[in-house]
Amino acid sequence: MIAAMVTACASILIAIMAYWLNHQGEVRRSLRKARIDWVSSQLKDLYGPLLVLAETNEKAWSEYRRSYIRPTGVGPIEIPLPELEEARWRTWVEVVFAPTAQKMREIITARGDLIIGGEMPPVVLEFCAHAATYDVLLANWDGADPSKSALVRHPGKRFLSYVRESYGSLKAEQERLLKAAREAGQAGFDQSAH
């Protein structure tokens, strides 16, 4: 009789432990999947598009600067651009720089919840302020100051560096998470085969 009770208790204890271990495994898998989904969304919906647009804009700006901007110290900066140069600058602003900046600002505004960390990075806010001033510049081009530039300066390489570094760290985390999920899945498959 005592042996039967011990066997029954042991069976119940084993069943409870098996249930608990299975539950813990499911919780870990669910958390891992949620983290993979979150990181993938950060890459797909925010940092991936930002990186493409920021890199494209940087390349366009570098080529424009190389081809059309006078070297530093050649002529005063406050004087109006000659008519041909102003027309060229206006076309580049209207067709390339402003639309690209506005697309990036829209992505940040729509998907800001995916930003890494608990706060919006200052460099991202600086960039959004810069992009917003293009609206005023384009609406009042003829009344703009002689430099015909956005009121808030672009944060420069700091913005591109932030986007590149964020994308790179998320991509590395995604690869690490996927590798861990594959290994956990393979271990689960190996155990179920026995």
C-alpha positions as a LaTeX table, in Angstrom:
\begin{tabular}{lrrr}
\hline
Residue & $x$ (\AA) & $y$ (\AA) & $z$ (\AA) \\
\hline
Met1 & 0.00 & 0.00 & 0.00 \\
Ile2 & 2.78 & 2.46 & 0.91 \\
Ala3 & 4.65 & 1.47 & $-2.24$ \\
Ala4 & 1.54 & 2.23 & $-4.32$ \\
Met5 & 1.18 & 5.65 & $-2.65$ \\
Val6 & 4.85 & 6.47 & $-3.22$ \\
Thr7 & 4.52 & 5.42 & $-6.85$ \\
Ala8 & 1.38 & 7.53 & $-7.28$ \\
Cys9 & 2.98 & 10.56 & $-5.62$ \\
Ala10 & 6.12 & 10.13 & $-7.71$ \\
Ser11 & 4.01 & 9.91 & $-10.87$ \\
Ile12 & 2.11 & 13.09 & $-9.93$ \\
Leu13 & 5.37 & 14.89 & $-9.09$ \\
Ile14 & 6.93 & 13.81 & $-12.40$ \\
Ala15 & 3.83 & 14.98 & $-14.30$ \\
Ile16 & 3.91 & 18.37 & $-12.53$ \\
Met17 & 7.63 & 18.79 & $-13.23$ \\
Ala18 & 7.18 & 17.81 & $-16.87$ \\
Tyr19 & 4.34 & 20.31 & $-17.22$ \\
Trp20 & 6.37 & 23.05 & $-15.52$ \\
Leu21 & 9.47 & 22.40 & $-17.65$ \\
Asn22 & 7.37 & 22.34 & $-20.83$ \\
His23 & 5.67 & 25.59 & $-19.78$ \\
Gln24 & 9.05 & 27.24 & $-19.11$ \\
Gly25 & 10.29 & 26.13 & $-22.53$ \\
Glu26 & 7.18 & 27.57 & $-24.19$ \\
Val27 & 7.65 & 30.87 & $-22.33$ \\
Arg28 & 11.29 & 31.07 & $-23.48$ \\
Arg29 & 10.29 & 30.27 & $-27.08$ \\
Ser30 & 7.52 & 32.89 & $-27.00$ \\
Leu31 & 9.87 & 35.55 & $-25.60$ \\
Arg32 & 12.55 & 34.68 & $-28.15$ \\
Lys33 & 10.01 & 34.87 & $-30.99$ \\
Ala34 & 8.67 & 38.21 & $-29.72$ \\
Arg35 & 12.20 & 39.63 & $-29.57$ \\
Ile36 & 13.01 & 38.35 & $-33.07$ \\
Asp37 & 9.76 & 39.90 & $-34.37$ \\
Trp38 & 10.52 & 43.23 & $-32.64$ \\
Val39 & 14.08 & 43.47 & $-33.97$ \\
Ser40 & 12.92 & 42.44 & $-37.45$ \\
Ser41 & 10.27 & 45.16 & $-37.37$ \\
Gln42 & 12.86 & 47.74 & $-36.28$ \\
Leu43 & 14.98 & 46.77 & $-39.27$ \\
Lys44 & 12.19 & 46.45 & $-41.83$ \\
Asp45 & 10.00 & 49.38 & $-40.83$ \\
Leu46 & 12.45 & 51.97 & $-39.52$ \\
Tyr47 & 16.21 & 51.52 & $-39.70$ \\
Gly48 & 16.36 & 49.72 & $-43.07$ \\
Pro49 & 14.42 & 52.38 & $-45.00$ \\
Leu50 & 16.23 & 55.15 & $-43.09$ \\
Leu51 & 19.60 & 53.68 & $-43.96$ \\
Val52 & 18.81 & 53.43 & $-47.67$ \\
Leu53 & 17.47 & 56.99 & $-47.81$ \\
Ala54 & 20.25 & 58.45 & $-45.66$ \\
Glu55 & 22.97 & 56.73 & $-47.70$ \\
Thr56 & 21.31 & 57.85 & $-50.95$ \\
Asn57 & 21.01 & 61.42 & $-49.71$ \\
Glu58 & 24.63 & 61.43 & $-48.51$ \\
Lys59 & 25.87 & 60.21 & $-51.88$ \\
Ala60 & 23.78 & 62.82 & $-53.73$ \\
Trp61 & 25.01 & 65.60 & $-51.42$ \\
Ser62 & 28.65 & 64.52 & $-51.83$ \\
Glu63 & 28.34 & 64.53 & $-55.61$ \\
Tyr64 & 26.53 & 67.89 & $-55.63$ \\
Arg65 & 29.15 & 69.41 & $-53.32$ \\
Arg66 & 32.02 & 67.96 & $-55.37$ \\
Ser67 & 30.56 & 69.17 & $-58.67$ \\
Tyr68 & 29.02 & 72.53 & $-57.86$ \\
Ile69 & 30.09 & 74.13 & $-54.58$ \\
Arg70 & 32.92 & 76.62 & $-54.62$ \\
Pro71 & 35.87 & 75.71 & $-52.38$ \\
Thr72 & 35.87 & 77.32 & $-48.94$ \\
Gly73 & 37.19 & 80.84 & $-48.96$ \\
Val74 & 36.28 & 81.56 & $-52.60$ \\
Gly75 & 33.86 & 84.48 & $-52.51$ \\
Pro76 & 31.66 & 85.73 & $-49.67$ \\
Ile77 & 29.00 & 83.33 & $-48.45$ \\
Glu78 & 26.32 & 86.02 & $-47.97$ \\
Ile79 & 26.08 & 87.08 & $-51.59$ \\
Pro80 & 23.27 & 85.64 & $-53.68$ \\
Leu81 & 24.13 & 82.77 & $-55.93$ \\
Pro82 & 24.41 & 83.56 & $-59.63$ \\
Glu83 & 21.15 & 82.82 & $-61.43$ \\
Leu84 & 22.33 & 79.55 & $-63.02$ \\
Glu85 & 23.72 & 78.24 & $-59.70$ \\
Glu86 & 20.55 & 79.22 & $-57.84$ \\
Ala87 & 18.40 & 77.43 & $-60.43$ \\
Arg88 & 20.59 & 74.33 & $-60.14$ \\
Trp89 & 20.48 & 74.46 & $-56.30$ \\
Arg90 & 16.71 & 74.93 & $-56.31$ \\
Thr91 & 16.25 & 71.92 & $-58.59$ \\
Trp92 & 18.43 & 69.73 & $-56.35$ \\
Val93 & 16.58 & 70.91 & $-53.24$ \\
Glu94 & 13.13 & 70.41 & $-54.78$ \\
Val95 & 13.86 & 67.09 & $-56.49$ \\
Val96 & 16.45 & 65.36 & $-54.29$ \\
Phe97 & 17.25 & 66.82 & $-50.87$ \\
Ala98 & 13.85 & 68.00 & $-49.61$ \\
Pro99 & 11.81 & 64.97 & $-50.78$ \\
Thr100 & 14.35 & 62.53 & $-49.33$ \\
Ala101 & 14.50 & 64.39 & $-46.01$ \\
Gln102 & 10.70 & 64.55 & $-45.88$ \\
Lys103 & 10.43 & 60.77 & $-46.53$ \\
Met104 & 12.87 & 60.09 & $-43.70$ \\
Arg105 & 10.96 & 62.43 & $-41.37$ \\
Glu106 & 7.70 & 60.64 & $-42.26$ \\
Ile107 & 9.26 & 57.25 & $-41.50$ \\
Ile108 & 10.58 & 58.50 & $-38.17$ \\
Thr109 & 7.25 & 60.09 & $-37.28$ \\
Ala110 & 5.23 & 57.01 & $-38.25$ \\
Arg111 & 7.57 & 54.42 & $-36.71$ \\
Gly112 & 9.27 & 56.35 & $-33.91$ \\
Asp113 & 8.05 & 53.67 & $-31.49$ \\
Leu114 & 10.72 & 51.40 & $-32.98$ \\
Ile115 & 13.62 & 53.70 & $-32.04$ \\
Ile116 & 16.31 & 51.93 & $-30.02$ \\
Gly117 & 16.31 & 52.99 & $-26.38$ \\
Gly118 & 13.85 & 54.79 & $-24.17$ \\
Glu119 & 14.20 & 58.26 & $-25.68$ \\
Met120 & 14.29 & 59.82 & $-29.11$ \\
Pro121 & 17.99 & 60.50 & $-29.85$ \\
Pro122 & 18.78 & 64.24 & $-30.14$ \\
Val123 & 20.41 & 63.74 & $-33.56$ \\
Val124 & 17.13 & 62.28 & $-34.88$ \\
Leu125 & 15.19 & 65.27 & $-33.55$ \\
Glu126 & 17.74 & 67.63 & $-35.13$ \\
Phe127 & 17.30 & 65.87 & $-38.45$ \\
Cys128 & 13.49 & 66.06 & $-38.24$ \\
Ala129 & 13.68 & 69.79 & $-37.46$ \\
His130 & 15.96 & 70.24 & $-40.48$ \\
Ala131 & 13.55 & 68.31 & $-42.71$ \\
Ala132 & 10.60 & 70.37 & $-41.46$ \\
Thr133 & 12.28 & 73.65 & $-42.43$ \\
Tyr134 & 12.40 & 72.52 & $-46.06$ \\
Asp135 & 8.62 & 73.05 & $-46.15$ \\
Val136 & 9.07 & 76.75 & $-45.39$ \\
Leu137 & 12.02 & 77.13 & $-47.74$ \\
Leu138 & 10.10 & 75.60 & $-50.65$ \\
Ala139 & 6.95 & 77.59 & $-49.91$ \\
Asn140 & 8.86 & 80.89 & $-49.83$ \\
Trp141 & 11.85 & 80.32 & $-52.07$ \\
Asp142 & 11.90 & 83.83 & $-53.54$ \\
Gly143 & 11.66 & 85.44 & $-50.10$ \\
Ala144 & 14.30 & 83.21 & $-48.52$ \\
Asp145 & 17.66 & 84.56 & $-47.45$ \\
Pro146 & 20.53 & 84.65 & $-49.97$ \\
Ser147 & 21.91 & 81.25 & $-48.97$ \\
Lys148 & 18.56 & 79.60 & $-49.85$ \\
Ser149 & 19.07 & 76.85 & $-47.31$ \\
Ala150 & 16.93 & 75.26 & $-44.64$ \\
Leu151 & 16.73 & 77.29 & $-41.44$ \\
Val152 & 17.84 & 74.37 & $-39.26$ \\
Arg153 & 21.10 & 72.85 & $-40.45$ \\
His154 & 21.38 & 69.17 & $-41.24$ \\
Pro155 & 23.17 & 67.37 & $-38.36$ \\
Gly156 & 25.69 & 66.09 & $-40.89$ \\
Lys157 & 27.60 & 62.84 & $-40.52$ \\
Arg158 & 26.26 & 62.35 & $-36.97$ \\
Phe159 & 22.83 & 61.41 & $-38.34$ \\
Leu160 & 24.19 & 58.99 & $-40.92$ \\
Ser161 & 26.52 & 57.46 & $-38.30$ \\
Tyr162 & 23.60 & 56.99 & $-35.90$ \\
Val163 & 21.50 & 55.25 & $-38.57$ \\
Arg164 & 24.41 & 53.06 & $-39.74$ \\
Glu165 & 25.39 & 52.03 & $-36.21$ \\
Ser166 & 21.79 & 51.34 & $-35.18$ \\
Tyr167 & 21.13 & 49.25 & $-38.28$ \\
Gly168 & 24.37 & 47.34 & $-37.78$ \\
Ser169 & 23.72 & 46.58 & $-34.11$ \\
Leu170 & 20.15 & 45.45 & $-34.84$ \\
Lys171 & 21.31 & 43.28 & $-37.74$ \\
Ala172 & 23.90 & 41.62 & $-35.48$ \\
Glu173 & 21.28 & 41.09 & $-32.77$ \\
Gln174 & 18.84 & 39.62 & $-35.30$ \\
Glu175 & 21.48 & 37.17 & $-36.54$ \\
Arg176 & 22.36 & 36.17 & $-32.95$ \\
Leu177 & 18.68 & 35.65 & $-32.06$ \\
Leu178 & 17.99 & 33.61 & $-35.19$ \\
Lys179 & 21.06 & 31.46 & $-34.57$ \\
Ala180 & 19.96 & 30.84 & $-30.96$ \\
Ala181 & 16.44 & 29.96 & $-32.16$ \\
Arg182 & 17.84 & 27.52 & $-34.74$ \\
Glu183 & 20.07 & 25.91 & $-32.12$ \\
Ala184 & 17.20 & 25.66 & $-29.63$ \\
Gly185 & 14.98 & 24.19 & $-32.35$ \\
Gln186 & 17.67 & 21.71 & $-33.34$ \\
Ala187 & 18.20 & 20.71 & $-29.67$ \\
Gly188 & 14.43 & 20.24 & $-29.28$ \\
Phe189 & 14.34 & 18.12 & $-32.44$ \\
Asp190 & 17.29 & 16.02 & $-31.24$ \\
Gln191 & 15.60 & 15.42 & $-27.86$ \\
Ser192 & 12.27 & 14.47 & $-29.41$ \\
Ala193 & 14.01 & 11.96 & $-31.68$ \\
His194 & 15.20 & 9.98 & $-28.64$ \\
\hline
\end{tabular}
